[in-house]
Amino acid sequence: MNFFEDFIKFIKEIYKKDKVGLHEPVFIGNEKKYLIECIDSTFVSYVGEFVDKFEKITANFTKSKYAIAVVNGTAGLHITLKTIGVEYGDEVITQALTFVAVSNSIAHCGAYPVFIDVDIDTLGMSPESLEEFLVKNTKFDKKEKVLVNKNTKRKVKAVVPVHIFGHPCKIDKIIDIANRFNLPVIEDATEALGSYYKNKHCGTFGIAGVLSYNGNKTVTTGGGGMILTNDDDLAKKLIHVTKTAKVPHPWEYIHDEVGYNYRLPNVNAAIGFAQMEYIDKILNNKRETAKMYEDYIGKYKRNSLNDINQFYVKFVKEPEGCKSNYWLNAILLSNKEERDNFLEFTNKNGVMTRPVWRLMHKLPMYKNCFKVDLKNSEWIEERLVNIPSGYRI
């Protein structure tokens, strides 16, 4: 069987179109209605009823005490890291297999990312790799009362695991390890709206979590993000600094610290609120698509990767004990050559596919950051391909 040709035909059939994008936004609810209401109100910036409604519906959906709307996920990660005390010259532990926004948000604080490995079954941060790094490479400075990387002499301030493609990582184990070393955990849940680990929504385990509403996300506001937290003090601080640190007053302009204009505009929130009204429909549609892929790929004999003469393909399923939103579906192929052949063939024939991101330590601005053995990340990078995952109308 010719998997490449058959798979393209299958994708075009389930999406009922000849050219299929990777993840196109869909607007089938009250988006236009709420946009008109927003424009008519004249409140199109971050003051407006739809910001409040969007935050409330998201907090209720995720069962988080606070949901704070921001301009994008990167800004949400940056301001949260900064607010919990990440400063110039510090280090933050994250994973090499992720989108660049995580490392950028750390760099925006003047800090350095430390790259550790992922688990193949979750694609997310490996608790074993995290523990090994902390045990072998850090020490507690009693005078400064802070954890220090023995190799770089930099202070280690936080851990940022990522729920890749909406598949939950082993977040409870990661938090247990981080707690032993007195490190706060901020979850990058930017891809994980509607994903659950042991029946609890991703982004609600650590001191904070961040969602994203980019144009290609499960729910979109065009551009936007949301910080989730159950911490009263942190929420109060985040709300203040994301609104330029302006002290509330009927007419005076008083700002009591360096603030950021990071709040989400009302016009964007109107779209997000409309989409949240039918998020269950979106998530069910995407799970159906994932099941179609899983069943289809299951027809092909998956041989051992050790047999170089046999074709290998595997659908990336949600980890055990988890419920993924299947934001971006993915398959694993035999090797880098086959991955590249598949990418070329599909994109030339009207089906958009993409490789996983280039590993962070291979990017020029992060090549000198501290890293551990990344064998799983490198293995995945050579084989993984994202396939069309948008809403099927």
PyMOL commands that set and color helices and strands:
alter all, ss='L'
color gray80, all
select helices_A, chain A and resi 3-15+31-41+49-62+73-83+101-108+127-137+164-166+171-180+232-241+266-276+279-297+336-348+360-362+364-366+375-383
alter helices_A, ss='H'
color red, helices_A
select strands_A, chain A and resi 66-70+91-95+112-116+138-141+146-149+155-159+186-188+196-197+200-201+208-212+225-229+313-315+322-323+329-333+354-355+384-387
alter strands_A, ss='S'
color yellow, strands_A
deselect
rebuild
show_as cartoon
